[in-house]
């Protein structure tokens, strides 16, 4: 009975966490696209190649010289893309949790929260972390362009969050992955009692 209780509690926790993780992946992917698009534009505007700021992120592996690489290559470009994408999903997590907790959030509330998240990301990355663990964009871009990249991330976070929320409201597409609390077919939320029913007794509302 005890083992069944812990198994049931673990299953419920997984059901609670899965929508947040799925939403964070979606929001973070949109933010990542915004960041990489902005970096390409900002790189060209700074007289560098479109991939130079992306390559600069690989300074975590290669050191400051990564910011001087203007060509596309696996070692610098792929590493930079992977790090930036992972960071975008990481910063999407708190926003995804916040949106999933209350799906009635308005678009303006989401935009404000995304702006705060982008500002916090910039402060943490360039104010608290060791410079070697920063995004490294400063190796290829001026300070104002680095700020612009964080602004693009905030915009991408906002767009991704609004899109996932809109999918829930419309009931289309993959909105079930972002639905939040699992419910029984009779509409009741599951408990943590040892007699927690089998998975087949539940659907995602």
HUQUIBEL-V363817 format. One record per residue. N is the residue number from 1. RES is the residue in one letter. SS is DSSP state (2 for helix, 1 for strand, 0 for the rest). BURIAL is 1 if it has 9 or more other C-alpha atoms within 8 Angstrom, else 0. Layout:
n = (N,N)
res = (RES,RES)
ss = (SS,SS)
burial = (BURIAL,BURIAL)
This chain:
n = (1,2,3,4,5,6,7,8,9,10,11,12,13,14,15,16,17,18,19,20,21,22,23,24,25,26,27,28,29,30,31,32,33,34,35,36,37,38,39,40,41,42,43,44,45,46,47,48,49,50,51,52,53,54,55,56,57,58,59,60,61,62,63,64,65,66,67,68,69,70,71,72,73,74,75,76,77,78,79,80,81,82,83,84,85,86,87,88,89,90,91,92,93,94,95,96,97,98,99,100,101,102,103,104,105,106,107,108,109,110,111,112,113,114,115,116,117,118,119,120,121,122,123,124,125,126,127,128,129,130,131,132,133,134,135,136,137,138,139,140,141,142,143,144,145,146,147,148,149,150,151,152,153,154,155,156,157,158,159,160,161,162,163,164,165,166,167,168,169,170,171,172,173,174,175,176,177,178,179,180,181,182,183,184,185,186,187,188,189,190,191,192,193,194,195,196,197,198,199,200,201,202,203,204,205)
res = (X,X,X,X,X,X,X,X,X,X,X,X,X,X,X,X,X,X,X,X,X,X,X,X,X,X,X,X,X,X,X,X,X,X,X,X,X,X,X,X,X,X,X,X,X,X,X,X,X,X,X,X,X,X,X,X,X,X,X,X,X,X,X,X,X,X,X,X,X,X,X,X,X,X,X,X,X,X,X,X,X,X,X,X,X,X,X,X,X,X,X,X,X,X,X,X,X,X,X,X,X,X,X,X,X,X,X,X,X,X,X,X,X,X,X,X,X,X,X,X,X,X,X,X,X,X,X,X,X,X,X,X,X,X,X,X,X,X,X,X,X,X,X,X,X,X,X,X,X,X,X,X,X,X,X,X,X,X,X,X,X,X,X,X,X,X,X,X,X,X,X,X,X,X,X,X,X,X,X,X,X,X,X,X,X,X,X,X,X,X,X,X,X,X,X,X,X,X,X,X,X,X,X,X,X)
ss = (0,2,2,2,2,2,2,2,2,2,2,2,2,2,2,2,2,2,2,2,2,2,2,2,2,2,2,2,2,2,2,2,2,2,2,2,2,2,2,2,2,2,2,2,2,0,0,0,0,0,0,2,2,2,2,2,0,0,2,2,2,2,0,2,2,2,2,2,0,0,0,0,0,2,2,2,2,2,2,2,2,2,2,2,2,2,2,2,2,2,2,2,2,2,2,2,2,2,2,2,2,0,0,0,0,0,2,2,2,2,2,2,2,2,2,2,2,2,2,2,2,2,2,2,2,2,2,2,0,0,2,2,2,0,0,0,2,2,2,0,0,0,2,2,2,2,2,2,2,2,2,2,2,2,2,2,2,2,2,2,2,2,2,2,2,2,2,2,2,2,0,0,0,0,2,2,2,2,0,0,0,0,1,1,0,0,0,0,1,0,0,0,0,0,0,0,0,0,2,2,2,1,1,0,0)
burial = (0,0,0,1,1,1,0,1,1,0,0,1,0,0,1,1,0,1,1,1,1,1,1,1,1,1,1,1,1,1,1,1,1,1,1,1,0,1,1,1,1,1,1,1,0,0,0,1,1,1,1,1,1,1,1,1,1,1,1,1,0,0,1,1,1,1,1,1,1,1,0,0,0,0,0,1,1,1,1,1,1,0,1,1,1,1,0,1,1,1,1,1,1,0,1,1,1,0,1,1,0,0,0,0,0,0,0,0,0,1,1,0,1,1,1,1,1,1,1,0,1,1,1,1,1,1,0,0,1,0,0,0,1,1,0,1,1,1,1,1,1,0,0,0,1,1,1,1,1,1,1,1,1,1,1,1,1,1,1,1,1,1,0,1,1,0,1,1,0,0,0,0,0,0,1,1,1,1,1,1,1,1,1,1,0,0,0,0,0,1,0,1,0,1,0,1,0,0,0,0,0,1,1,1,0)
